[in-house]
Amino acid sequence: RIGEEDRAIGKYIAELVRDGDCLQLGIGAVPDAVCSFLGDKHDLGLHTEMISDGVLPLLESGVINGKRKQRDVGKVCVTFLMGTKKLYKYVDNNPIINMLPVDVCNNPAVISENDNVVSINSCVEVDLQGQVCAEAIGLRQISGIGGQMDFLEGAFRSKGGRGYICLNSSRRDKEGNLRSNIVPTIPGGSTISVPRTMIECVATEYGVAHLAGLSLGERAAAMASIAHPDFREELARYARDNFR
């Protein structure tokens, strides 16, 4: 289900997508929300680990056509599908769909053969340095690594490529308390899914933090600026006290 926060993030990211970009879309509400705002774009490509129903309107309308790709021109490259019968019916015997083995589809060297790769993924938490946890809540694992790191590296290598990590700024715990998804540091023992050196941009419903080329102190201030207002000053104070 796409929520109000997801739609806000989707709109921010869609505004950063340019005609001719080659997209990778992760799983979840935010990537689907991004798709809902891409209807006015032209000649987008798609090279991604998985596709779901969110991309169908863009495929059916021709917004995604792969004309400007450098590899697999005119094709949608994917390694698995997850969606409704409508998605499977569209894909069945469709010559535009190129199903690839995961070791080819997710290979950063293969991904980066296309220019202007835009990697769009969700996560659980991001800390003030830009380190990403996409697999666990504390010590409790909730997912696997998937292809997130592969595609972020592929976008990093791609000429004109950009990588976006997206998350809601906060969540409710099981007691109903509001918790920030931007944290001072990833909790000890938890998982670092992607190191800060691979993270260029992070988006919440409050904006996009552009982290590439910033010092730790500048990254921390940028991350605090897109946190939920209830936690923003606390995070900004931590950033001032601990990063220079």
N, C-alpha and C positions, 0 to 999 in steps of 0.2 A: 504494500500500500504506500502510495506517494503522499507524504505529509506536506504541510505548509513550509516547514524548514527545508525539506528536500527540494521543493519547487524553487525556493529562493536561491539555493545553491545551484540548482540546475540552470537558472537564468544567468547567474554570474558566469558560469563556465561556458555556456552557449555563446555569450557575448565575446568570449576569447577564442572561439573556433572560427577559422577563416575558410573561405571557399577553397576547395582543393585539398584540405587537410585529410590525413588518413587516421581514422579513429581506432582506438582500442577502448572498449567499454567493459568495466568490471561488473560484478554481480551486485544487485541491490536496487533500492528505490532511487538513489541519486543518479546513477547512470541513465535509468529510464526517464527521470525527470529532465536530464540534459537533452535527451532525444526529443522530448516534447517541445523544446524551444529551437529546434534546428530546421524547421520547415522552410525558412527563407534562405537557407544556404544552397550552394551549388557544387556539384561534382565532388562530393565527399567520398573518401575511400573507407574501407573497413578491413582491418587485419587484427583479429581479436581472438582470445582463447574461446570465448563462448558468445552466443547471441541468444536473446530472449525476445519476447513480443514487443518490447519497446522500440526495436529498430524497424519493425514491419512497415509502419507508415512512411518511413524514410526510404525504404527499399521500393515500396509500391509506387511512390511518387517520383522516383528517380533522383531524389536528393543524394542518396548513396548510389553511385554508379561506378566508382573506381576508375574513371577516365583519366585522372591525373596521377595515378599511381606509377611508380617506376618498376615495381615487381607485381606480377599477376594483374596486369592492367585489365580493368573491366570485371574483375572478380572480387568476391567477398571471401576472405580466407578465415577459416574458423576450425576449431578442433572438437567442439561439442556444442550441443543445443540444449536449452532448458526453457520450456514454455508450454503453450496450449496446442491443441490439435491444429489450430489455424497456422501456427508457426511451422509445424512439421509438414503440413500440406503445402505451404509455400516453398519449403526447402526441397521437398521430394522431387527428384529428377530436374531440378532447376539448374540450368547450365551456368548461372552466375555464381553459384555456391561452390567453393573449392574447399572440401574437407581435407585438412592436413593432419599428419601425425603430430602429437604434442611436441616432440623433440625438434620438429621443423617449425611449426607455428609459433612456438614460444622461444625460439632461439633468438637472442638479442641481435646477433649478426644478420639473421634473416629479416627481422623486424626493421632494422635500420637501413635496409636496402631501399625502403620507401622514404621519401622526404616528408617533412612536416607531420611526423607521427605525433598524435595527441593521445596520451595515455590518461584515462580517467578512472580512478579507483576509489573505493571507500575503505574505511578502517574503523578501529574501535577507539583508539586514543592516539594523540600526538603530544609530545612534550615540547617544552619551550626551545629546545635545540633543533626541533624538527624531526626527531626520531619517531618512527611510526610503529605502532603495535596493531596488527590486523588479525591476530589469531587468538588472543586470550583476554580474559578479564582477571587481572591479578595473576594468580597461579592456575586458574581454571581455563584450560584450552577449550575454545569454542569453534575453531576452524583450522584449516591447514593453510600453508603458505600460498598455494595456488600459483598463478602466473604474474602476480603483482610486481615482484622484483624484476622478472624477465622483461616485462613491458616498460617499466620505468627506465631500465637500462637501455632498452631498444630505443625509446624516445630520446634519452640522453645522448645516444650516439647518432640519431637521425639528424640530417641537415634540416634545420628549422624546427626540430622536434621540441615538444614541451610535455612535462608530466604534472598532473594535478591529483592531489590527495584530497578527498572530500569527506566531511563528517559533520553531523549535527554538533553544535557547540556544547550541548548538555544532554543529560538523560535522567530518568527517574530510577532510583534503585528499588529493590523489592519492598522497602518500607515506605516508598513514596517520596523520599528525599531527593532534591535536585542535586545532581553531581556534574562536575565539569568534565568534558571529554578532552579538553586541553589541560594538561597537568604539568607541574613543575619538572618532574622527571618520571619516566616510565618506572613503575614499581619494581623494586628489586626482585629478581627471579622471574619476572615476566618476560615476554618475548619481544625482541626488536625484529620486526619483520623487514624493515627497510632502514638502512642507516641514514643519518642526516645528510651525508654527502651526496645522496641520490635524490634528495627532495628539493624541488625547485619552487613549487607553489602548493599552498594548503588553503582550502576554501571551507568556510562555514556559512551559515545563513547571514552572518554579519559582514561578509566580505572575503577578499582573497589576499593572503599574505604571500608576497613575492620574496622568496628567501635566497635565491641564487646570488652569490657574491657577497652576502652580508656576514659580518662578524657574529660571534655567538651572542653578544649583547644586543645587536641589531635584530638578529633572528628572534630572540626572546621577546623583545618589544613588539615586533610585528605579530608574533603569535598571540601575545596578550591582547592585542588590539582587535582580534577577531573572536575572542572568547565571549561567552555569555556575559551580559552586563553584571550579573550578580557575582561573578568571579574575576572580572577584568582587573579591578584595582589590586586585589590580592596577588594575582599573577604578575601584574606590572611591578608591584613592590618586590616580589621575589626576583624578578628579572634585574631590577636596579641593584638589589643587594648582592646578587650572586654572579652577575655577568658584567664584564667590562669591555 
